[in-house]
Amino acid sequence: RHPAQRATGSLQLTNARNRVDLSKPFERLTIVEPIRKYTEAADNVFDAVWLTNAVKKLGLTEAKNRLEGRTLASLQVLYFEETVEDKLWNPTFIMEHPTEISPLARANDDRPEVTERFELYVTGREFGNGFSELNDAEDQAARFHAQVTAKDSGDDEAMHFDHDFVGALEYGMPPTGGCGVGIDRLMMLLTDSASIRDVILFPALRREI
């Protein structure tokens, strides 16, 4: 809100597609809630077979996305990305990401299957990603092992085992958290720019062949 007010003098921003209202409290939803709200999934959001078939209907090939090897949590996130993201126009925090797809985030004490993580969406784009850092070395090592297993099974987005990071955690790290903000996308919002190239000082140019 602060940069929007300073840059434009208003919390009501005009976008090429619609108006963006930054004055109201940002909506907070779990990752499952908008799937139920914006799609036909309903309770099928917890049915891996249904989600697999639904994603196939979207035109994402099984070979490309290895749908049959995905877990329920992974399918939920993929379905969310393909069907919900572009509908989150006004500022919305998406919370409670599954632990298995958030290997660096601290698990919720009461619900260890989800993490203390959020993503901020505006105009159908992700603007930020933040979470409480996982500072338990043993838990982090177990998460990395699970990531390696997923990568060996064909998950290209899974992480490698970071021995140096686990070793550093063994020395001890206090409770901490952080948030990464997409500055380029924020500038697109404030300047009503259609392309990210319009807000990058020196956009990457293709090398002539």
C-alpha positions as CSV (number, residue, x, y, z in Angstrom):
1,R,0.0,0.0,0.0
2,H,2.8,2.5,0.9
3,P,4.6,2.4,-2.4
4,A,1.3,2.6,-4.3
5,Q,0.2,5.6,-2.3
6,R,3.5,7.3,-2.7
7,A,3.8,6.5,-6.4
8,T,0.3,7.1,-7.6
9,G,-1.4,9.1,-4.8
10,S,-4.1,6.5,-4.6
11,L,-4.9,3.0,-3.4
12,Q,-7.3,2.5,-6.3
13,L,-5.1,1.6,-9.2
14,T,-6.4,1.5,-12.8
15,N,-5.2,-1.5,-14.8
16,A,-5.8,-2.3,-18.5
17,R,-8.2,-5.1,-17.5
18,N,-9.8,-3.8,-14.3
19,R,-9.4,-1.7,-11.2
20,V,-7.2,-3.0,-8.4
21,D,-8.4,-2.0,-4.9
22,L,-5.6,-1.9,-2.3
23,S,-7.6,-0.1,0.3
24,K,-9.5,-3.1,1.7
25,P,-8.0,-5.8,3.9
26,F,-6.2,-8.3,1.8
27,E,-8.2,-11.6,1.5
28,R,-6.7,-14.6,3.1
29,L,-7.4,-18.1,1.7
30,T,-5.9,-21.6,2.1
31,I,-4.7,-23.1,-1.1
32,V,-7.7,-25.4,-1.2
33,E,-10.4,-22.7,-0.7
34,P,-10.0,-20.8,-4.0
35,I,-10.0,-24.1,-5.9
36,R,-13.4,-24.8,-4.4
37,K,-14.5,-21.2,-5.0
38,Y,-13.4,-20.7,-8.7
39,T,-13.5,-24.3,-10.1
40,E,-15.9,-27.2,-10.3
41,A,-13.7,-29.3,-8.1
42,A,-15.7,-29.0,-4.8
43,D,-14.8,-31.9,-2.6
44,N,-12.9,-33.5,-5.5
45,V,-10.0,-31.3,-4.5
46,F,-9.1,-34.1,-2.2
47,D,-9.4,-36.8,-4.9
48,A,-6.1,-37.4,-6.7
49,V,-7.7,-39.4,-9.5
50,W,-10.2,-36.6,-10.2
51,L,-7.5,-34.0,-10.1
52,T,-5.3,-36.0,-12.5
53,N,-8.1,-36.3,-15.0
54,A,-9.0,-32.6,-14.6
55,V,-5.4,-31.5,-15.3
56,K,-5.3,-33.8,-18.4
57,K,-8.4,-32.0,-19.7
58,L,-6.6,-28.7,-19.4
59,G,-4.2,-29.9,-22.2
60,L,-1.2,-30.6,-20.0
61,T,0.2,-33.8,-21.3
62,E,1.0,-36.7,-18.9
63,A,4.4,-37.1,-20.4
64,K,5.3,-33.5,-19.8
65,N,3.9,-33.3,-16.2
66,R,4.2,-36.9,-15.1
67,L,0.7,-36.7,-13.6
68,E,0.5,-40.3,-12.6
69,G,3.5,-40.0,-10.3
70,R,2.2,-36.9,-8.5
71,T,1.0,-36.9,-5.0
72,L,-2.4,-35.3,-3.9
73,A,-0.6,-32.2,-2.6
74,S,1.4,-31.8,-5.8
75,L,-1.8,-32.2,-7.9
76,Q,-3.6,-29.6,-5.8
77,V,-0.9,-27.1,-6.4
78,L,-0.7,-27.8,-10.1
79,Y,-4.4,-27.5,-10.5
80,F,-4.4,-24.3,-8.5
81,E,-1.7,-22.8,-10.7
82,E,-3.5,-23.7,-13.9
83,T,-7.1,-22.7,-13.0
84,V,-7.1,-20.3,-10.1
85,E,-4.0,-17.9,-10.2
86,D,-5.4,-15.7,-12.9
87,K,-8.6,-15.2,-11.0
88,L,-6.9,-13.7,-7.9
89,W,-7.3,-10.1,-9.1
90,N,-7.4,-8.1,-5.9
91,P,-4.7,-8.7,-3.3
92,T,-5.0,-12.2,-1.9
93,F,-2.8,-14.2,0.5
94,I,-2.7,-17.9,-0.3
95,M,-1.7,-19.8,2.8
96,E,-1.2,-23.4,4.2
97,H,0.9,-24.8,1.4
98,P,1.5,-28.5,1.7
99,T,4.7,-29.4,3.6
100,E,5.9,-31.8,0.9
101,I,6.1,-29.0,-1.7
102,S,7.6,-26.5,0.7
103,P,10.9,-28.1,1.7
104,L,12.4,-25.0,3.3
105,A,9.4,-23.8,5.2
106,R,8.5,-24.6,8.9
107,A,5.6,-26.9,9.4
108,N,2.6,-25.8,11.3
109,D,2.7,-27.0,14.9
110,D,-1.0,-28.1,15.0
111,R,-1.2,-29.3,11.3
112,P,2.3,-30.6,10.3
113,E,1.0,-31.5,6.8
114,V,0.9,-27.8,6.0
115,T,3.5,-25.0,6.4
116,E,3.7,-21.5,7.8
117,R,4.0,-20.1,4.3
118,F,2.1,-17.6,2.2
119,E,2.0,-16.3,-1.4
120,L,0.6,-12.9,-2.3
121,Y,-1.3,-12.6,-5.6
122,V,-2.4,-9.4,-7.3
123,T,-3.9,-9.1,-10.8
124,G,-3.6,-12.8,-11.3
125,R,0.2,-12.9,-10.7
126,E,2.3,-14.0,-7.8
127,F,3.8,-10.9,-6.1
128,G,5.5,-12.4,-3.1
129,N,6.4,-15.7,-1.3
130,G,7.2,-15.8,2.4
131,F,7.5,-18.3,5.2
132,S,8.9,-19.2,8.6
133,E,12.2,-20.8,8.0
134,L,12.7,-24.4,8.9
135,N,15.6,-24.4,11.4
136,D,15.5,-28.0,12.6
137,A,18.5,-29.7,11.0
138,E,17.1,-33.3,11.3
139,D,13.7,-32.2,9.8
140,Q,15.5,-30.3,7.0
141,A,17.6,-33.4,6.2
142,A,14.5,-35.6,6.0
143,R,12.8,-33.0,3.7
144,F,15.8,-33.0,1.4
145,H,15.8,-36.8,1.3
146,A,12.2,-36.7,0.2
147,Q,13.0,-34.1,-2.4
148,V,15.8,-36.4,-3.8
149,T,13.3,-39.3,-4.0
150,A,10.8,-37.0,-5.8
151,K,13.5,-35.9,-8.3
152,D,14.6,-39.5,-8.9
153,S,10.9,-40.2,-9.7
154,G,10.9,-37.5,-12.4
155,D,10.0,-34.3,-10.5
156,D,12.1,-31.7,-12.2
157,E,11.2,-29.0,-9.7
158,A,12.4,-31.1,-6.7
159,M,15.5,-29.9,-4.9
160,H,18.9,-31.6,-4.5
161,F,20.2,-32.5,-1.0
162,D,22.1,-29.5,0.3
163,H,24.6,-30.9,2.7
164,D,26.2,-27.5,3.5
165,F,22.9,-26.0,4.4
166,V,22.1,-28.9,6.8
167,G,25.5,-28.6,8.3
168,A,25.0,-24.9,8.9
169,L,21.6,-25.6,10.6
170,E,23.3,-28.1,12.9
171,Y,25.3,-25.2,14.4
172,G,21.9,-23.6,15.3
173,M,19.7,-20.9,13.7
174,P,17.1,-18.8,15.7
175,P,13.5,-18.6,14.6
176,T,13.4,-16.5,11.5
177,G,11.3,-15.8,8.4
178,G,11.5,-13.9,5.2
179,C,9.6,-12.8,2.2
180,G,10.7,-12.4,-1.4
181,V,8.8,-9.7,-3.4
182,G,8.6,-9.5,-7.1
183,I,9.8,-5.9,-7.6
184,D,9.4,-6.0,-11.4
185,R,5.8,-7.1,-11.0
186,L,5.1,-4.4,-8.5
187,M,6.5,-1.9,-10.9
188,M,4.2,-3.3,-13.6
189,L,1.2,-2.8,-11.3
190,L,2.2,0.8,-10.3
191,T,2.9,1.9,-13.9
192,D,0.1,-0.2,-15.6
193,S,2.6,-1.9,-17.8
194,A,1.6,-4.9,-19.9
195,S,5.0,-6.4,-20.2
196,I,7.8,-7.0,-17.7
197,R,10.2,-5.8,-20.4
198,D,8.7,-2.3,-19.9
199,V,9.9,-2.0,-16.4
200,I,13.4,-3.6,-16.6
201,L,16.1,-1.0,-17.2
202,F,18.1,-3.3,-19.5
203,P,15.8,-6.2,-20.6
204,A,17.6,-9.2,-21.9
205,L,18.0,-9.2,-25.7
206,R,18.2,-12.2,-27.8
207,R,21.6,-12.8,-29.3
208,E,21.6,-12.5,-33.1
209,I,22.4,-15.8,-34.9
